[in-house]
Amino acid sequence: MAKFQDSYLSGGNIDFIEGLYARYLEDPSNVDPSWREVFERNDGAGRPIYNKTLIEPPAPVVPGKEGKGAKPPVPNGGAVATAPQTAPTVAFQQDMRLQSQVDQAISAFRLRGHLRATLDPLGRPRPPLEHVADMGMVDDQHFSTAELEQMVESSNVFVQTRVKLKDLLARLHRTYTGSIGVEYMQMLDSERRRWLMRRMEFTENRTQFTVDEQRHILTKLSYAEGFENFLHTKFIGAKRFALDGGEALVPMLDAVLEMGGDLGLKEVVVGMAHRGRLNVLTNTLGKKPDQIFSEFEGPIDPKQHMGRGDVKYHMGFSSDHTTRGGKGIHLSLAFNPSHLEAVDPVVEGRVRAKQDRSGDTDRSKVMPLLIHGDAAFIGQGVVAETLNMAGLKGYETGGTLHVVINNQVGFTTDPSDSRSSIYSTALAQMLDIPIFHVNGDDPEACVHVARLAAEYRQTFKSDVVIDLVCYRRFGHNEGDDPSFTQPEMYDIIRKHPSVRTRYAQQLAEKGRIPAEESEAIKQRCMQDFDAALTRARAQSQFKEPSALEGLWAPYKGGQHNGVPPVVTAVDKETLRGALKKLSEAPEGFNVHRDVERTVLKKRQAMLQTEEIQWSEGEALAYATVLSEGYSIRLSGQDSERGTFTHRHAVLHDVKTGEKFVPLRQFHTDKSHFDVFNSPLSEMGVLGFEYGYSLDVPDGLVLWEAQFGDFANGAQIIIDQFIAAAESKWRRLSGLTMLLPHGYEGQGPEHSSARLERFLNLSAEDNIQVVYPTTPAQIFHLLRRQVLRPLRKPLVIMSPKSLLRRPEATSKLDELASGTFQEVIADKVDLAGVTRLLLCSGKVYYDLVKARDERKDHSIAIVRVEQLYPFPFDELAGLVSNMPKLTEIFWVQEEPRNSGAWHFVFPRLHDLAAARAQNPVKLGYIGRAEAASPATGFTQTHNLEQQLIVEEAILRGTKNGR
């Protein structure tokens, strides 16, 4: 392969040359004659002007330092394709040598200028970065006094093509090294890169605000600062996680909404942690300060909130916002826990659901807005998981606008101890997006960046990051003393005037807004807050979070009992018709021969036997739900095929790669089916699906773990959202989790979905925990989840070996009649039963086989298919029909400290106590306590399983208490 020489027509100069060439194509007289000669010689010959594959810029050439053999970056100094070369004049060489250095300086400003930008409002010097390539070019001293006076090509930095070098450098400094630093030259998309370049360089990266706009910014700052000052004096010592030092966030968010509204934005879902949350609630979302002040006072009757609710800086809110331009935007602030960044994927899921529901296919009408902290953005892994989903078809939302409130300290930890990168936003460079760094003490720069970021998102439907470099006037909370750990920093902060004070002084000095007017705005803010507090204390404005409105009106939470049963059975002919469709591929579609044999032909045979396996029970549930107008979304690692090669929801043509989704044959005008293979992430994806479920109460949303063991990678989402959201925030969800669980000798990480953890989280009928054992059961269960009005998260211990176990099948008639059975009774004569074995899951089949081989009819084996809410009454009814009963054993595969035992024991104790006249022994049969869920040796597993069955059937005399 021929090796091209580095040329001034390659690498970092490409954007400059592309700009010149575009002007040349419009009119050759638009460019300098020296460049016109280059373009005419190369373009006229029909050859490429430069080679885009060359990415290394030429080394800078310092006058007098060329050295022997140096390759001056001039038009004829390097090989350009195979164009014929002509000897340049000395003057031409010198002119082009200087131009090459100018071009390199321009490139350096664009690439490295952010490292010279004045970002810290506290005025502390930035760490030395001379070791960074090209940093020396971001400096006027690189050129001589004479060179600074020469005319050079501006490379589109100016509208005019040729300017004095000193004027060009001054403009570059104003654009790239002032209060705004921009990382964008690393972007691979040249269209976006040039778009940003034009927007920034033609305006010097500033907006020339009118007096009215400046007054609006000042007013926003005044309300932001006034709110914090008011709380600080009226609710002394109360935690509020103030925005002091970062008040520029409020006018920035206002600017985002103004620009977004003008560009078609109709709805924004916001996720943010506690820092500044109360301020954003009142000054951006429009929550009445009366209500916030009442939340500081607390509820009128504390007894009504025992064990419920959440702190005020975790609460969500929604409102309808009208921009100054008259555009209406619906705003939603998501509820979130203290677990920083956990809300990020939840917001993304909500936005995707809203976009899917409204048909916002270009994703321009609904936008996610995430407000981060600097330490959390770089430190929390879920941020990377969320960013990674940005471009994936199952999870894309058209770009998230990220704002990092950069306090330059994380609680008590300095940046040098919390990250290895220069910026806290370094993680975002995994995406091909711009990152804006802006000094929080320059409100006009902040608003300018916010406008530009919003325009970028709406134009390119891409993520964009704003790093708001500010400070935290107080400690992590208002009771904390930050001078313990950052004494020098907080000595500066104590003497540092507020953002609003500085801006008001600047406006007065420039003759824009008199000091008296600024003071009047400040006093008006304080009067408004004082009046709000007076109203709140006269009559409490404390309110529960709104719930069950709009889409949620037909649904309910609360207690499990009392919810009317629904018909989940489906007409048999309808089921046969659906199964037939699921057994066929389109004509000419080349199905993999093994898939054809194990899926399609198997299903065709089932039409004859009418006996189905688990995958068909699941598929028929989806098909009938879709046919009845309910949409389904299923995602997870390998969910299209299924971890255990059982689902095959997507078929692949082995010759063309074309895909066929059989369940999409059941779409209606109201329903659709989506299945997505997720990235290798649990927390991010489960959070996304939970968020999706919040805006789709009328559909079935499922997340599937590759193995149930891996669900603990999403424990924060399970604990803080799925299990607790109804109690904390009155937020319901119908999310279904499919967690493959069961002991088959696959080792510690492929056996247990940690059933015990879900049962430990179960209270107040908050979730449903089930362990179904037949295809009919999963069919009725999934349909029940959609059809009845109760909306609770559903946790399913789904099978592995039971997927194909011959005994674990169902007749089609079982789907055409009946419903989900929370308890499945034994078929033996209960009157003769002396020993009752209660169990869940696949161990049932091992127990029944051993019992039937012995033909012991004194043992009844009852399956508890729903563990929570616990079916006490149904079990009590069964026990009451066993007059000879003397023993009740709970049998499980899991170790004694895992599984359901510790959950069911007190309930079984109550069950046994109800038989005071005929006392029974209560015991446990299963594996011994273990630190690890399962053994890693197949032989040991088989022995353990054998001992469980033998003890249950042959002996069963140990008291497990």
URHU-V7882 format. One record per helix or strand. SS is the DSSP state (hx for helix, st for strand). FROM is the first residue (numbers start at 1). LEN is the number of residues. If there is no record, write none. Layout:
{{SS/FROM/LEN} {SS/FROM/LEN}}
This chain:
{{hx/11/16} {hx/28/3} {hx/33/12} {hx/90/26} {hx/135/3} {hx/140/3} {hx/145/4} {st/151/3} {st/162/3} {hx/165/12} {st/180/4} {hx/190/12} {hx/211/24} {hx/248/15} {st/267/6} {hx/277/7} {hx/289/9} {hx/302/4} {hx/312/3} {st/317/6} {st/328/6} {hx/343/16} {st/366/8} {hx/374/6} {hx/381/11} {st/400/7} {st/410/1} {st/413/1} {hx/415/4} {hx/426/5} {st/435/5} {hx/443/18} {st/464/6} {hx/482/3} {hx/487/9} {hx/499/11} {hx/515/24} {hx/550/3} {st/556/1} {hx/572/11} {hx/593/17} {st/611/2} {hx/614/14} {st/632/5} {st/651/2} {st/659/2} {hx/662/5} {st/673/5} {hx/683/12} {st/700/5} {hx/708/15} {hx/725/5} {st/736/5} {hx/755/6} {st/767/4} {hx/775/13} {st/790/1} {st/793/6} {hx/801/3} {st/810/2} {hx/812/5} {st/823/2} {hx/830/3} {st/835/5} {hx/843/12} {st/859/6} {st/866/3} {hx/872/9} {st/887/9} {hx/901/13} {hx/916/3} {st/921/7} {hx/938/18}}
